[in-house]
Amino acid sequence: MNYDSLVLPLALIGLWMPVALFSSSSAKEELRLPTRRRRDGFGSLLLSKRNWFDLIRAGGCAWLIQNYVFTFDPRQDELALVFTFGRLAILGIGILAQSIWFSRPTCVIGPLFYVVGLTFAISGPLVAALSVALALTCSLMLKRVSHFFLFAPLTLAAFSVLFGHLGLLAVFNAAAIALPAFLSFALDVRLSLVRRISSAAPRPAEKPVAAAQRSPHDKMIAAPISHQASPQRAA
């Protein structure tokens, strides 16, 4: 087995760094807003630079862990299974670090682009592209991008069987994609998606507050007018 101790720390930092760590205060406020049907579009996700950074860092660092940091021959190395589970543990901690944010309140984030990058590195470009495309299509048909985390494990398993790639890595990949949805169900918290900050929908409380601020001024103006009009009508 070959082991690169210089690249490993860089790969771990890239995989384990939570998305909330490099987000601004306004971006963190956006993450605290759970996804809703009226806001659950795909355009705001595509326009977010953080999502593309997640895609690149997850795919690149996962590829380094899989093909560069730990390299061994499964047929000759006696500890091959141990190192295989070690690599999967590193990747699993990465997806867990992206999915849950211990804030007030606790948030469950759906790192869609991050898991897409992992899928390309773990399952290969062909299976990953077909699985992601079909899962996104089904999610957009239902107008819920968050359903990607339910469809993608199924499509990944189906295409892995079709192309003969079903194995330990494919099973782990499917479980990693489903982890955010499982955490959302277990903690009874809606998924939050990483979006472009400027596309955030206005809060419903903004308009009532503005109306409440204008109402005292309107009443002060309306009262003298109605009081002066009454003597004229009497005459």
C-alpha positions in Angstrom: 0.0 0.0 0.0 1.2 3.5 -0.8 0.3 6.4 1.5 0.8 10.1 1.0 0.9 12.0 4.3 1.3 15.4 2.6 -1.8 15.3 0.5 -4.0 13.7 3.2 -4.4 16.8 5.4 -5.3 19.0 2.4 -7.9 16.5 1.3 -9.4 16.2 4.8 -9.7 20.0 5.2 -11.4 20.2 1.8 -13.9 17.4 2.6 -14.6 18.2 6.3 -14.9 22.0 6.1 -18.6 22.8 6.7 -20.3 25.1 4.2 -21.4 27.4 7.1 -17.8 28.0 8.0 -17.1 30.1 4.9 -20.5 31.7 4.7 -21.2 35.3 5.6 -23.7 36.3 8.2 -26.4 37.0 5.6 -25.7 33.6 4.0 -26.1 31.9 7.4 -29.4 33.6 7.9 -30.5 32.1 4.5 -29.4 28.7 5.7 -31.6 29.0 8.7 -34.6 29.3 6.4 -36.0 25.9 5.6 -37.0 25.1 2.0 -40.6 25.7 1.0 -42.5 24.8 -2.2 -42.6 28.4 -3.3 -38.9 28.9 -2.8 -37.7 25.4 -3.8 -36.4 26.3 -7.2 -33.2 25.2 -8.9 -32.2 28.6 -10.5 -31.0 30.1 -7.2 -28.9 27.0 -6.5 -27.1 27.3 -9.9 -26.4 31.0 -9.2 -24.7 30.3 -5.9 -20.9 30.3 -6.1 -20.7 28.3 -2.8 -22.5 25.4 -4.5 -19.9 25.3 -7.4 -17.1 25.5 -4.8 -18.7 22.5 -3.0 -18.9 20.5 -6.2 -15.2 21.1 -7.1 -13.8 20.5 -3.6 -16.0 17.4 -2.9 -15.2 15.8 -6.3 -11.5 16.7 -6.2 -10.8 15.8 -2.6 -12.8 12.6 -2.8 -10.8 11.6 -5.9 -7.6 12.2 -4.0 -8.7 10.0 -1.1 -9.8 7.3 -3.5 -7.0 7.3 -6.0 -4.0 9.1 -4.6 -3.7 9.2 -0.9 -4.4 5.5 -0.3 -3.4 3.2 -3.1 -3.3 -0.6 -2.7 -4.0 -3.8 -4.5 -7.0 -5.5 -2.9 -5.8 -8.9 -4.0 -2.4 -8.7 -2.4 -2.7 -6.3 0.6 -4.0 -8.1 3.7 -5.2 -4.8 5.2 -7.1 -3.8 2.0 -10.5 -4.1 3.7 -9.4 -2.0 6.6 -8.1 0.8 4.4 -11.3 0.7 2.3 -13.4 1.3 5.4 -11.0 4.0 6.4 -11.5 5.8 3.1 -15.3 5.4 3.4 -15.2 6.8 7.0 -13.3 9.9 5.8 -16.0 10.5 3.1 -18.8 9.8 5.5 -17.5 12.3 8.1 -17.4 14.8 5.2 -21.0 14.5 4.2 -22.1 14.5 7.9 -20.2 17.7 8.5 -21.9 19.4 5.5 -25.4 18.1 6.4 -25.8 19.2 10.0 -25.2 22.6 11.5 -25.4 22.9 15.3 -26.8 26.4 15.4 -29.8 28.0 17.2 -31.9 26.2 16.1 -30.1 23.1 14.7 -30.2 23.1 10.9 -30.1 20.2 8.5 -28.5 21.3 5.2 -29.0 19.5 1.9 -25.5 19.8 0.2 -26.8 18.9 -3.2 -23.7 20.0 -5.2 -21.4 18.4 -2.6 -23.0 15.0 -2.9 -22.9 15.3 -6.7 -19.2 15.8 -6.6 -18.8 12.8 -4.3 -20.9 10.7 -6.7 -18.7 11.5 -9.7 -15.6 10.6 -7.7 -16.9 7.4 -6.1 -19.2 5.9 -8.8 -17.6 7.2 -11.9 -18.7 9.8 -14.5 -21.1 7.6 -16.5 -23.2 6.2 -13.6 -23.0 9.6 -11.7 -24.2 11.6 -14.7 -27.1 9.4 -15.5 -28.2 9.0 -11.9 -28.0 12.8 -11.1 -29.7 13.8 -14.3 -32.7 11.4 -13.7 -33.0 12.3 -10.0 -33.0 16.0 -10.8 -35.6 15.5 -13.5 -37.9 13.7 -11.2 -37.4 16.3 -8.5 -38.1 19.2 -10.8 -41.2 17.5 -12.2 -42.5 17.5 -8.6 -41.2 21.1 -8.1 -39.2 20.1 -5.1 -35.5 20.1 -5.5 -35.1 18.7 -2.0 -36.6 15.4 -3.3 -33.3 14.8 -5.0 -32.0 13.2 -1.8 -34.8 10.6 -2.1 -34.6 9.9 -5.8 -30.8 9.9 -6.2 -30.1 6.8 -4.1 -32.7 4.9 -6.1 -31.4 6.0 -9.5 -27.8 5.4 -8.4 -28.6 1.9 -7.4 -30.5 1.2 -10.6 -27.7 2.4 -12.9 -25.1 0.7 -10.8 -26.9 -2.6 -11.3 -27.4 -1.9 -15.0 -23.7 -1.2 -15.6 -22.4 -3.9 -13.3 -20.9 -1.5 -10.7 -23.0 -2.5 -7.7 -20.8 -3.0 -4.7 -19.6 -1.6 -1.4 -18.8 1.8 -2.9 -22.1 2.1 -4.7 -24.0 1.2 -1.5 -22.0 3.7 0.5 -22.6 6.4 -2.2 -26.4 5.9 -2.1 -26.4 6.0 1.7 -24.3 9.2 1.7 -26.8 10.9 -0.6 -29.7 9.8 1.5 -28.1 11.0 4.8 -29.4 14.6 4.7 -33.0 13.3 4.2 -32.6 10.8 7.0 -31.3 13.5 9.4 -34.2 15.8 8.4 -36.7 13.0 9.3 -34.9 11.9 12.4 -34.5 15.4 13.9 -37.9 16.6 12.5 -36.3 19.6 10.8 -36.9 20.8 7.2 -34.0 20.7 4.8 -32.2 24.0 4.1 -30.5 24.5 0.7 -27.5 26.6 -0.2 -28.9 29.4 -2.4 -27.8 32.7 -3.8 -28.4 35.3 -1.1 -30.0 37.9 -3.3 -32.7 35.5 -4.4 -34.1 35.0 -0.9 -37.8 35.6 -0.7 -38.9 38.5 1.5 -40.2 37.6 5.0 -44.0 37.8 5.4 -43.6 40.1 8.4 -42.0 42.9 6.4 -45.2 44.2 4.8 -47.4 44.2 7.9 -44.7 46.1 9.8 -44.5 48.8 7.1 -48.3 49.1 7.2 -48.3 49.4 10.9 -45.8 52.2 10.8 -47.9 54.2 8.3 -51.3 53.7 10.0 -50.8 56.2 12.9 -49.8 59.0 10.5 -52.8 58.3 8.2 -55.2 58.5 11.2 -53.7 61.8 12.3 -54.3 63.3 8.9 -57.8 61.8 8.4 -59.2 63.0 11.7 -59.1 66.8 11.2 -60.5 66.5 7.7 -63.6 64.6 8.9 -64.0 67.0 11.8 -63.9 70.1 9.6 -66.4 68.7 7.1 -69.2 68.2 9.6 -70.1 72.0 10.1 -70.4 72.6 6.4 -72.9 69.8 6.0 -74.9 71.0 8.9 -75.1 74.5 7.4 
